[in-house]
Amino acid sequence: MTDLRALMDVAVGVAREAGDASLHGWRSGPVESRNKSRLDIVTDVDVRTERLIISALRRTFPDHEILGEESGAVGVSGSDWEWVIDPIDGTVNFAAGLPEYSVSLGLRQRKLRVLGVVYAPALGEIYSAARGHGARCGACPIEPSRTRELRDAVVAVMLAPHFEDHLIQRTVELISRLAAVCRGVRIQVSQALELAWVASGRLDATVSLWRSAEGISAAAGEVLVEEAGGRLSGANGRGLGDPGAYGFVASTPGIYHSLLEAMSTGDAEP
């Protein structure tokens, strides 16, 4: 199965099944959790949901590799096809009973981002995109906002519980700079969902001074932004694959350059 639209149909079905299963835990709360690091957590629902996704993908694509947020790499090592999954992106929100969490499934072909599905079950929203086929929310095509000035922009900033102290400080400084020039600054912390909202024009941008080497939480959302017509780069303007890049910026094209300028302090990588 190499037709991206057919692959996307499967991914949408798997994401819906996994997300709907997670809703029971979200609604029933409180959710059992344990610490992954000093402040970051994982819940039993994260683990069960990831197992469900991996099982479904391996049944349909036995020759594909899978990289999971909780399980690491499974499946056929070295395959041209790699699924990148975050079963509950926004675990802190999920555990607190907040609706801003999502199931994220991305697909890479020979390291190239080709497909992404982001499902926010508590909000009833599913976003999907395949390279060359545009991006959608449900059945409706989506595109970024037409905002052209920072003073009219609503920007999300990532401030996650796994950030080290120096990165927290740098992020707080960034929030202060952006709050002085943007209409609104938000901290949602579901990276996949924020990228989907940039792709659909709900947010004008989402930014972070940190990005994981594997890019698990962003793997699906980055495809959404690209296919919708948004801009993506590191926080210093370099391409995401550039060794000198750090963090990320995803935005509507109209504010991309002015946003990078507002973020810049001339400091070195955080």
C-alpha positions as YAML, in Angstrom:
chain: A
units: angstrom
residues:
- id: 1
  name: MET
  ca: [0.00, 0.00, 0.00]
- id: 2
  name: THR
  ca: [1.87, 3.10, -1.26]
- id: 3
  name: ASP
  ca: [-1.01, 5.45, -2.18]
- id: 4
  name: LEU
  ca: [-0.71, 8.21, 0.43]
- id: 5
  name: ARG
  ca: [-4.45, 8.83, 0.45]
- id: 6
  name: ALA
  ca: [-5.07, 5.16, 1.23]
- id: 7
  name: LEU
  ca: [-2.41, 5.29, 3.95]
- id: 8
  name: MET
  ca: [-4.08, 8.39, 5.35]
- id: 9
  name: ASP
  ca: [-7.46, 6.67, 5.50]
- id: 10
  name: VAL
  ca: [-5.90, 3.93, 7.62]
- id: 11
  name: ALA
  ca: [-4.13, 6.46, 9.86]
- id: 12
  name: VAL
  ca: [-7.35, 8.43, 10.38]
- id: 13
  name: GLY
  ca: [-9.16, 5.26, 11.41]
- id: 14
  name: VAL
  ca: [-6.42, 4.23, 13.82]
- id: 15
  name: ALA
  ca: [-6.23, 7.72, 15.35]
- id: 16
  name: ARG
  ca: [-10.00, 7.81, 15.85]
- id: 17
  name: GLU
  ca: [-10.03, 4.39, 17.50]
- id: 18
  name: ALA
  ca: [-7.15, 5.31, 19.81]
- id: 19
  name: GLY
  ca: [-8.50, 8.75, 20.65]
- id: 20
  name: ASP
  ca: [-12.01, 7.51, 21.36]
- id: 21
  name: ALA
  ca: [-10.55, 4.85, 23.67]
- id: 22
  name: SER
  ca: [-8.65, 7.57, 25.56]
- id: 23
  name: LEU
  ca: [-11.84, 9.55, 26.16]
- id: 24
  name: HIS
  ca: [-13.09, 7.11, 28.79]
- id: 25
  name: GLY
  ca: [-10.02, 7.76, 30.93]
- id: 26
  name: TRP
  ca: [-10.23, 11.51, 30.34]
- id: 27
  name: ARG
  ca: [-13.91, 11.70, 31.31]
- id: 28
  name: SER
  ca: [-13.71, 9.38, 34.30]
- id: 29
  name: GLY
  ca: [-10.59, 10.99, 35.92]
- id: 30
  name: PRO
  ca: [-8.52, 11.37, 37.96]
- id: 31
  name: VAL
  ca: [-6.00, 9.55, 35.79]
- id: 32
  name: GLU
  ca: [-3.22, 7.40, 37.25]
- id: 33
  name: SER
  ca: [0.17, 8.91, 36.40]
- id: 34
  name: ARG
  ca: [3.84, 8.52, 37.25]
- id: 35
  name: ASN
  ca: [6.85, 10.73, 36.70]
- id: 36
  name: LYS
  ca: [9.03, 10.37, 33.61]
- id: 37
  name: SER
  ca: [11.29, 13.13, 34.88]
- id: 38
  name: ARG
  ca: [11.21, 15.62, 37.74]
- id: 39
  name: LEU
  ca: [7.95, 17.22, 36.58]
- id: 40
  name: ASP
  ca: [6.91, 15.41, 33.39]
- id: 41
  name: ILE
  ca: [4.42, 12.55, 33.64]
- id: 42
  name: VAL
  ca: [3.08, 9.54, 31.77]
- id: 43
  name: THR
  ca: [-0.31, 7.93, 32.42]
- id: 44
  name: ASP
  ca: [-1.57, 4.39, 32.07]
- id: 45
  name: VAL
  ca: [-3.76, 5.70, 29.23]
- id: 46
  name: ASP
  ca: [-0.67, 6.88, 27.31]
- id: 47
  name: VAL
  ca: [0.76, 3.37, 27.48]
- id: 48
  name: ARG
  ca: [-2.49, 1.55, 26.60]
- id: 49
  name: THR
  ca: [-3.24, 3.94, 23.74]
- id: 50
  name: GLU
  ca: [0.23, 3.52, 22.27]
- id: 51
  name: ARG
  ca: [-0.10, -0.27, 22.42]
- id: 52
  name: LEU
  ca: [-3.43, -0.03, 20.59]
- id: 53
  name: ILE
  ca: [-1.91, 2.14, 17.85]
- id: 54
  name: ILE
  ca: [1.18, -0.05, 17.43]
- id: 55
  name: SER
  ca: [-0.93, -3.20, 17.24]
- id: 56
  name: ALA
  ca: [-3.21, -1.69, 14.58]
- id: 57
  name: LEU
  ca: [-0.33, -0.38, 12.48]
- id: 58
  name: ARG
  ca: [1.65, -3.63, 12.66]
- id: 59
  name: ARG
  ca: [-1.38, -5.64, 11.51]
- id: 60
  name: THR
  ca: [-1.77, -3.44, 8.43]
- id: 61
  name: PHE
  ca: [1.88, -2.56, 7.78]
- id: 62
  name: PRO
  ca: [4.06, -5.44, 9.03]
- id: 63
  name: ASP
  ca: [7.08, -4.18, 7.07]
- id: 64
  name: HIS
  ca: [7.00, -0.64, 8.53]
- id: 65
  name: GLU
  ca: [9.04, 0.72, 11.43]
- id: 66
  name: ILE
  ca: [7.26, 2.48, 14.30]
- id: 67
  name: LEU
  ca: [8.69, 5.06, 16.67]
- id: 68
  name: GLY
  ca: [6.55, 5.61, 19.76]
- id: 69
  name: GLU
  ca: [6.78, 8.26, 22.46]
- id: 70
  name: GLU
  ca: [6.58, 5.62, 25.19]
- id: 71
  name: SER
  ca: [7.87, 2.43, 23.49]
- id: 72
  name: GLY
  ca: [10.71, 3.70, 21.35]
- id: 73
  name: ALA
  ca: [11.44, 1.94, 18.04]
- id: 74
  name: VAL
  ca: [9.57, -1.24, 17.15]
- id: 75
  name: GLY
  ca: [8.90, -3.12, 13.93]
- id: 76
  name: VAL
  ca: [11.23, -3.50, 10.96]
- id: 77
  name: SER
  ca: [14.44, -1.58, 11.61]
- id: 78
  name: GLY
  ca: [15.71, 0.26, 8.55]
- id: 79
  name: SER
  ca: [12.37, 0.23, 6.71]
- id: 80
  name: ASP
  ca: [11.75, 3.03, 4.19]
- id: 81
  name: TRP
  ca: [8.50, 3.72, 6.07]
- id: 82
  name: GLU
  ca: [8.47, 4.94, 9.66]
- id: 83
  name: TRP
  ca: [5.38, 5.79, 11.69]
- id: 84
  name: VAL
  ca: [5.99, 8.35, 14.44]
- id: 85
  name: ILE
  ca: [3.33, 8.29, 17.14]
- id: 86
  name: ASP
  ca: [2.50, 10.24, 20.25]
- id: 87
  name: PRO
  ca: [-0.50, 8.52, 21.86]
- id: 88
  name: ILE
  ca: [-1.41, 11.41, 24.17]
- id: 89
  name: ASP
  ca: [0.29, 14.65, 23.22]
- id: 90
  name: GLY
  ca: [-0.50, 17.02, 26.07]
- id: 91
  name: THR
  ca: [-0.42, 14.45, 28.87]
- id: 92
  name: VAL
  ca: [-0.44, 17.08, 31.62]
- id: 93
  name: ASN
  ca: [-3.62, 18.57, 30.12]
- id: 94
  name: PHE
  ca: [-5.14, 15.10, 29.77]
- id: 95
  name: ALA
  ca: [-4.38, 14.13, 33.38]
- id: 96
  name: ALA
  ca: [-5.82, 17.45, 34.62]
- id: 97
  name: GLY
  ca: [-9.07, 16.93, 32.70]
- id: 98
  name: LEU
  ca: [-8.34, 19.70, 30.19]
- id: 99
  name: PRO
  ca: [-9.52, 19.04, 26.61]
- id: 100
  name: GLU
  ca: [-6.39, 20.29, 24.81]
- id: 101
  name: TYR
  ca: [-4.70, 16.96, 24.14]
- id: 102
  name: SER
  ca: [-4.37, 14.94, 20.97]
- id: 103
  name: VAL
  ca: [-3.38, 11.68, 19.32]
- id: 104
  name: SER
  ca: [-0.62, 12.25, 16.76]
- id: 105
  name: LEU
  ca: [0.37, 9.89, 13.92]
- id: 106
  name: GLY
  ca: [3.02, 10.95, 11.43]
- id: 107
  name: LEU
  ca: [4.57, 8.94, 8.60]
- id: 108
  name: ARG
  ca: [8.01, 9.39, 7.09]
- id: 109
  name: GLN
  ca: [9.21, 7.83, 3.85]
- id: 110
  name: ARG
  ca: [12.99, 7.66, 3.77]
- id: 111
  name: LYS
  ca: [13.05, 10.38, 6.47]
- id: 112
  name: LEU
  ca: [10.78, 12.71, 4.46]
- id: 113
  name: ARG
  ca: [7.58, 13.83, 6.20]
- id: 114
  name: VAL
  ca: [4.72, 12.59, 4.01]
- id: 115
  name: LEU
  ca: [1.59, 12.18, 6.15]
- id: 116
  name: GLY
  ca: [0.12, 13.43, 9.38]
- id: 117
  name: VAL
  ca: [-3.04, 12.91, 11.42]
- id: 118
  name: VAL
  ca: [-3.86, 14.80, 14.62]
- id: 119
  name: TYR
  ca: [-7.04, 13.87, 16.49]
- id: 120
  name: ALA
  ca: [-8.33, 15.89, 19.46]
- id: 121
  name: PRO
  ca: [-11.06, 13.53, 20.77]
- id: 122
  name: ALA
  ca: [-12.28, 15.77, 23.60]
- id: 123
  name: LEU
  ca: [-12.82, 18.56, 21.05]
- id: 124
  name: GLY
  ca: [-14.17, 16.31, 18.29]
- id: 125
  name: GLU
  ca: [-11.60, 17.59, 15.76]
- id: 126
  name: ILE
  ca: [-9.49, 15.50, 13.40]
- id: 127
  name: TYR
  ca: [-6.86, 16.99, 11.11]
- id: 128
  name: SER
  ca: [-5.13, 15.14, 8.28]
- id: 129
  name: ALA
  ca: [-2.66, 15.86, 5.51]
- id: 130
  name: ALA
  ca: [-0.67, 13.94, 2.92]
- id: 131
  name: ARG
  ca: [2.17, 15.36, 0.85]
- id: 132
  name: GLY
  ca: [0.78, 16.82, -2.37]
- id: 133
  name: HIS
  ca: [-2.84, 16.47, -1.27]
- id: 134
  name: GLY
  ca: [-3.37, 19.45, 1.04]
- id: 135
  name: ALA
  ca: [-4.62, 19.51, 4.62]
- id: 136
  name: ARG
  ca: [-8.08, 19.09, 6.10]
- id: 137
  name: CYS
  ca: [-10.07, 19.31, 9.28]
- id: 138
  name: GLY
  ca: [-12.60, 16.52, 8.86]
- id: 139
  name: ALA
  ca: [-13.59, 16.78, 5.21]
- id: 140
  name: CYS
  ca: [-12.98, 20.54, 4.90]
- id: 141
  name: PRO
  ca: [-9.76, 21.98, 3.40]
- id: 142
  name: ILE
  ca: [-7.82, 24.23, 5.77]
- id: 143
  name: GLU
  ca: [-5.30, 27.03, 5.38]
- id: 144
  name: PRO
  ca: [-3.37, 29.34, 7.71]
- id: 145
  name: SER
  ca: [-4.71, 32.71, 8.76]
- id: 146
  name: ARG
  ca: [-4.10, 35.79, 6.63]
- id: 147
  name: THR
  ca: [-2.68, 37.78, 9.51]
- id: 148
  name: ARG
  ca: [0.16, 40.05, 8.38]
- id: 149
  name: GLU
  ca: [1.06, 42.03, 11.50]
- id: 150
  name: LEU
  ca: [2.28, 40.77, 14.87]
- id: 151
  name: ARG
  ca: [-0.02, 43.22, 16.62]
- id: 152
  name: ASP
  ca: [-2.94, 41.20, 15.20]
- id: 153
  name: ALA
  ca: [-1.42, 37.77, 15.93]
- id: 154
  name: VAL
  ca: [-2.21, 35.12, 18.53]
- id: 155
  name: VAL
  ca: [0.91, 33.05, 19.18]
- id: 156
  name: ALA
  ca: [1.35, 29.89, 21.27]
- id: 157
  name: VAL
  ca: [4.63, 29.34, 23.13]
- id: 158
  name: MET
  ca: [5.78, 25.93, 24.32]
- id: 159
  name: LEU
  ca: [6.68, 25.75, 28.02]
- id: 160
  name: ALA
  ca: [6.89, 22.09, 28.95]
- id: 161
  name: PRO
  ca: [7.50, 20.35, 32.30]
- id: 162
  name: HIS
  ca: [10.64, 18.61, 31.02]
- id: 163
  name: PHE
  ca: [12.40, 21.93, 30.29]
- id: 164
  name: GLU
  ca: [15.56, 22.51, 32.29]
- id: 165
  name: ASP
  ca: [15.78, 25.64, 34.44]
- id: 166
  name: HIS
  ca: [17.80, 27.71, 31.95]
- id: 167
  name: LEU
  ca: [15.35, 26.89, 29.15]
- id: 168
  name: ILE
  ca: [12.40, 27.84, 31.36]
- id: 169
  name: GLN
  ca: [14.05, 31.21, 31.99]
- id: 170
  name: ARG
  ca: [14.74, 31.77, 28.29]
- id: 171
  name: THR
  ca: [11.16, 30.83, 27.43]
- id: 172
  name: VAL
  ca: [9.74, 33.23, 30.02]
- id: 173
  name: GLU
  ca: [11.88, 35.97, 28.49]
- id: 174
  name: LEU
  ca: [10.55, 35.03, 25.03]
- id: 175
  name: ILE
  ca: [6.96, 35.18, 26.29]
- id: 176
  name: SER
  ca: [7.64, 38.66, 27.65]
- id: 177
  name: ARG
  ca: [9.03, 39.87, 24.32]
- id: 178
  name: LEU
  ca: [6.14, 38.44, 22.33]
- id: 179
  name: ALA
  ca: [3.51, 39.70, 24.76]
- id: 180
  name: ALA
  ca: [4.77, 43.23, 24.10]
- id: 181
  name: VAL
  ca: [4.16, 43.01, 20.34]
- id: 182
  name: CYS
  ca: [1.43, 40.38, 19.79]
- id: 183
  name: ARG
  ca: [-2.31, 40.54, 20.37]
- id: 184
  name: GLY
  ca: [-2.14, 37.43, 22.52]
- id: 185
  name: VAL
  ca: [0.32, 34.81, 23.78]
- id: 186
  name: ARG
  ca: [-0.97, 31.37, 24.79]
- id: 187
  name: ILE
  ca: [0.59, 28.35, 26.49]
- id: 188
  name: GLN
  ca: [-1.38, 25.24, 25.43]
- id: 189
  name: VAL
  ca: [1.35, 22.53, 25.40]
- id: 190
  name: SER
  ca: [-0.04, 20.06, 22.96]
- id: 191
  name: GLN
  ca: [2.48, 20.62, 20.21]
- id: 192
  name: ALA
  ca: [0.61, 18.50, 17.67]
- id: 193
  name: LEU
  ca: [-2.65, 20.33, 18.31]
- id: 194
  name: GLU
  ca: [-1.00, 23.75, 18.20]
- id: 195
  name: LEU
  ca: [0.50, 22.90, 14.80]
- id: 196
  name: ALA
  ca: [-2.93, 21.78, 13.60]
- id: 197
  name: TRP
  ca: [-4.37, 25.09, 14.77]
- id: 198
  name: VAL
  ca: [-1.69, 27.03, 12.90]
- id: 199
  name: ALA
  ca: [-2.50, 25.01, 9.78]
- id: 200
  name: SER
  ca: [-6.19, 25.82, 10.14]
- id: 201
  name: GLY
  ca: [-5.79, 29.49, 11.04]
- id: 202
  name: ARG
  ca: [-6.96, 29.26, 14.65]
- id: 203
  name: LEU
  ca: [-3.48, 30.24, 15.85]
- id: 204
  name: ASP
  ca: [-1.23, 32.52, 13.85]
- id: 205
  name: ALA
  ca: [1.94, 30.80, 15.08]
- id: 206
  name: THR
  ca: [3.39, 28.38, 17.59]
- id: 207
  name: VAL
  ca: [7.01, 28.64, 18.72]
- id: 208
  name: SER
  ca: [9.47, 26.86, 20.98]
- id: 209
  name: LEU
  ca: [13.11, 27.18, 21.94]
- id: 210
  name: TRP
  ca: [13.28, 23.37, 22.16]
- id: 211
  name: ARG
  ca: [12.58, 20.53, 19.75]
- id: 212
  name: SER
  ca: [13.33, 16.87, 20.39]
- id: 213
  name: ALA
  ca: [15.84, 15.17, 18.11]
- id: 214
  name: GLU
  ca: [13.18, 12.64, 17.06]
- id: 215
  name: GLY
  ca: [10.46, 15.27, 16.59]
- id: 216
  name: ILE
  ca: [7.82, 12.81, 17.80]
- id: 217
  name: SER
  ca: [5.14, 15.25, 18.96]
- id: 218
  name: ALA
  ca: [5.56, 17.42, 15.85]
- id: 219
  name: ALA
  ca: [5.81, 14.69, 13.21]
- id: 220
  name: ALA
  ca: [2.16, 14.85, 12.15]
- id: 221
  name: GLY
  ca: [1.56, 18.55, 12.75]
- id: 222
  name: GLU
  ca: [4.51, 19.64, 10.64]
- id: 223
  name: VAL
  ca: [2.93, 17.92, 7.62]
- id: 224
  name: LEU
  ca: [-0.33, 19.72, 8.33]
- id: 225
  name: VAL
  ca: [1.41, 23.11, 8.39]
- id: 226
  name: GLU
  ca: [3.40, 22.43, 5.21]
- id: 227
  name: GLU
  ca: [0.42, 21.13, 3.25]
- id: 228
  name: ALA
  ca: [-1.84, 23.95, 4.43]
- id: 229
  name: GLY
  ca: [0.69, 26.51, 3.18]
- id: 230
  name: GLY
  ca: [2.30, 27.64, 6.43]
- id: 231
  name: ARG
  ca: [5.97, 28.27, 7.23]
- id: 232
  name: LEU
  ca: [8.23, 25.99, 9.29]
- id: 233
  name: SER
  ca: [11.78, 26.42, 10.54]
- id: 234
  name: GLY
  ca: [13.99, 26.34, 13.58]
- id: 235
  name: ALA
  ca: [13.68, 29.18, 16.06]
- id: 236
  name: ASN
  ca: [16.75, 30.77, 14.45]
- id: 237
  name: GLY
  ca: [15.26, 30.57, 10.95]
- id: 238
  name: ARG
  ca: [17.31, 27.57, 9.82]
- id: 239
  name: GLY
  ca: [15.63, 24.55, 8.23]
- id: 240
  name: LEU
  ca: [14.46, 21.88, 10.66]
- id: 241
  name: GLY
  ca: [16.97, 19.42, 9.20]
- id: 242
  name: ASP
  ca: [19.87, 21.85, 9.53]
- id: 243
  name: PRO
  ca: [22.40, 20.80, 12.21]
- id: 244
  name: GLY
  ca: [22.53, 24.42, 13.38]
- id: 245
  name: ALA
  ca: [18.78, 24.69, 13.94]
- id: 246
  name: TYR
  ca: [17.21, 24.65, 17.39]
- id: 247
  name: GLY
  ca: [13.61, 24.89, 18.54]
- id: 248
  name: PHE
  ca: [10.93, 25.57, 15.96]
- id: 249
  name: VAL
  ca: [8.63, 28.17, 14.49]
- id: 250
  name: ALA
  ca: [5.41, 27.35, 12.66]
- id: 251
  name: SER
  ca: [3.42, 30.30, 11.41]
- id: 252
  name: THR
  ca: [1.22, 31.83, 8.80]
- id: 253
  name: PRO
  ca: [3.45, 33.25, 6.05]
- id: 254
  name: GLY
  ca: [2.39, 36.85, 6.67]
- id: 255
  name: ILE
  ca: [4.11, 37.15, 10.07]
- id: 256
  name: TYR
  ca: [6.93, 34.64, 9.71]
- id: 257
  name: HIS
  ca: [9.83, 37.07, 9.22]
- id: 258
  name: SER
  ca: [8.63, 39.62, 11.77]
- id: 259
  name: LEU
  ca: [8.09, 36.81, 14.29]
- id: 260
  name: LEU
  ca: [11.66, 35.56, 13.85]
- id: 261
  name: GLU
  ca: [12.90, 39.11, 14.34]
- id: 262
  name: ALA
  ca: [10.86, 39.52, 17.52]
- id: 263
  name: MET
  ca: [12.18, 36.23, 18.87]
- id: 264
  name: SER
  ca: [15.80, 37.06, 18.17]
- id: 265
  name: THR
  ca: [18.00, 38.47, 20.90]
- id: 266
  name: GLY
  ca: [21.36, 37.74, 19.28]
- id: 267
  name: ASP
  ca: [22.03, 35.16, 21.97]
- id: 268
  name: ALA
  ca: [23.49, 31.75, 21.31]
- id: 269
  name: GLU
  ca: [21.42, 28.59, 21.17]
- id: 270
  name: PRO
  ca: [19.62, 28.02, 24.51]
...
